[in-house]
Every structure is written in structure tokens, then in C-alpha cells.
Amino acid sequence: MKLLLAAVCALLLLLNAGHAESRRHGDRDSERQYKLFVFGDEYADTGNYPAADLTKTTRAWYYPYGSNDKDHGATPSGRFSNGLVLPDFVARILGLDESPPAERKREQDGVDPSGMNFAVGGAGVVEGTGEAPKLGRQVEKFKRMVRHGIIDDDLTDSVALIAFSGRRDYERFHDMTNTDVKAMAQDVTDKIADAVEQLMDLGVEKVVVTTLPPLGCTPGLSKSKDGVYDAKCDSQKVTSIHNSYLEEKVFQNKDVFNLDLKAAFNRHAGPSSRSKKFKYKLEPCCDSFDQGGYCGQTEDGEPQYNLGSKPSKFFYWDDINPTHAGWKAVVKEFEESIKNFLHI
């Protein structure tokens, strides 16, 4: 009997030791399922801009947008790309299939457990419209839904993504003096810092914020009047000033991740890029015939744009938005860093 009891005790000790060991390797962080809440403009919109007759602002609901998007039946889904966009790839790092649903598509009876996307194409941080509310209004809508219990007020294990192209806020930067640029950048980055603070005060644990991309090197601003894309691009004063302010006001917080679009875009499609991944760096895959036109534009039923036959060889899809392949490459660069940041 003593031998049997000793054997049982030894077995129990062995099982307990094994259980303790598995707890150490499978700590809570590694089992987290984060919720994602998205704020921004066309870089992050997954269907919030209202569908209407074809215009530059509604183009994401029309061909050729979504034409290579196998995840959504190769049809337009309101994403400003030929496929998936930034938050879709960030969501995949969190273990989700794609970005949480667009707020506009929310069912009345609840909220998707993966989170919600409030970003709207054409929005700005300080500038906005009724159809494309600015950052502050997007965040206020989120806060209101939390207050009303539509979104669970327990925001443990939640991440916010704030992503802006700068198109709306800095659309007239060519006509701005250095003083004007600094004043606008101060205002824009103040509003981003305020949004980050509000989200964290509400209980959001981690925030991912994009830097401003190299605006002068986007196709819409690097195309000359004769249709040539200038590899030198324009002065990057806006991007540099904006990002330096972000560094001071936002990225000093250990719970904020710098998703550095300026560096990533330059590595893949900048004037001195040596990346072999993209054959076409500045030229967009969907290129309007007219300098003032847009991808998807038609006239009497005829397309007013050229469409590249191999979108995966292009970094840019249209005048400012990357292709599916472009966004995938950008986020891939940050995957390990984001996982470390979130302890996943």
C-alpha cells in the first residue's frame, strides 16, 4: 500500500509540474484575442463611404476597385484598392480574417466581436464632410456607442488603428508657406494626440498610428503635365514636419506603435528604392487619362483610365492608394514588431 501511495503521489507531482510548465509557456498574452477599432480615411475605409452615383469620392464602389479581391468575390467592397487595404492586413496579425466590419454596415442587434471600422474615405484629421466625418467625430461616435452599451465598455484586449493619407488636410500644401505648413501640422498632430488620449482614457489598451507617407511621391502629385512620373518627387517638408510633431506628441507613449508609412513607402516605391518586389513604383496600376481625372472614371460608358495587367507588380493602385500587394508588403515589414508590441 505504501508503495502504491508513493507512486500515486509521484504521478500527481509529475502532472502538476507539467501543468505549471504549460502555463508558463502558454501565458495569457499568447492566448489573447484582440478587438480592433479603426479610424481614418481611404487608407483604412472598408465600406463606410456611402455608395452613390460614380464620382471620385464614390469610386471605391465601382470597377475596377476590388477587381482582384478574391476575399469579396472580385467585386468592389468600398475599399480604395484592387483588393484588401491596411486594416485588413493589420487584422490578420491579430488572428482575424480581415478588418472588422464597417460601422455603416452594423447590424442593429449587435457588434461584431472582432471590433468595428469607423474610417471613411475622404476624411481628414481636422477637415471633414457630412459623408466623411473627421477623426474627432469618428472617435466621438465610438465613445457614444460605448456609453450606450452598443460596444462593450470593457475594452481590455483592444487595439485602435489610426491611419490617414494626409490627402484632405494637406491637399493645398503646394500653396502653403513653411509657416502655414507648421501651423497646419501642429493642428493635425494635436488632434491625433487628443484622439489617442481619448481612446486610452476610455480603456483601449494599445494604439497603432501611421506616420504621413511621402506625399510628394504619391502618383497624384509626382505626375508631370506631360504624364511622366518624376522620380525626384516634390519637397517632403509637409511629411517631415508632420512626422516630427507626431514623434514628440504621440510616439513617446510606450502603448503607441509607430507604423512608419513614410519609411515603408520609400523602401518599396521611393525615388531611391532598390526594391525588386515592385516593377512599377510611382506609376499607378489604374492610371487616369486626364491629370484631373480618377481611376474608374467613365465617359459615355467608356473607361477614362489605363489598367495594368499585373497589379501585383505595382505598388500604387491609384493616385494615392497602394495596391493589395503594396499594402501586404508594407504591413509584412511590421508584423514581428506589432506582435512584440502586443505580446502575441
HURA-V446860 format. One line per field, one symbol per residue. ss: DSSP state (H for helix, E for strand, L for the rest). psi: psi as a letter, one per 40 degrees, with the letter a starting at -180 (. if undefined). burial: 1 if it has 9 or more other C-alpha atoms within 8 Angstrom, else 0. A space follows every 50 residues. Layout:
ss=???
psi=???
burial=???
This chain:
ss=LHHHHHHHHHHHHHHHHHHHHHHHHLLHHHHLLLEEEEEELLLLLLLLLL LLLLLLLLHHHLLLLLLLLHHHLLLLLLLLLLLLLHHHHHHHHLLLLLLL LEHHHLLLLLLLLLEEELLLLLLLLLLLLLLLLLHHHHHHHHHHHHHLLL LLLLLLLEEEEEELLLLLLLLLHHHLLHHHHHHHHHHHHHHHHHHHHHHH HHLLLEEEEELLLLHHHLHHHHELLLLLELLLLLLLHHHHHHHHHHHHHL LLLLLEEEELHHHHHHHHHLLLLLLLLLLELLLLLEEELLLLLLLLLEEL LEELEEELLLHHHELELLLLLELHHHHHHHHHHHHHHHHHHHLL
psi=dddddddddddddddddddddddddfiddeeigiihhhiaaddehffdhh haihiddedeeiieheeegdefffiheehgiebiaddddddddeeidaii iiddehideahheeaiheihheiideiiiddgiidddddddddddddeed hhegfifihhhhhidedddfdfddeiiddddddddddddddddddddddd deehdihhhiihigdeeiddeehideehhhedaihfdddddddddddddd eeheehhhggddddddddeidehehedhdhddhidhhidhdeaihehihf ehhfiihiegdeehdidaedhiiddddddddddedddddddef.
burial=00000000000000000000000000000000011111111111111110 00010001111111111010010111111111111111111111010111 11100100001001111111111111110001111101100110111001 10101011111111111110000001000011011111111110110011 01111111111111111110111000001010100101101110111011 10000111111101111111101000010111111111000011111000 00111100001111111111111111110110011001100001
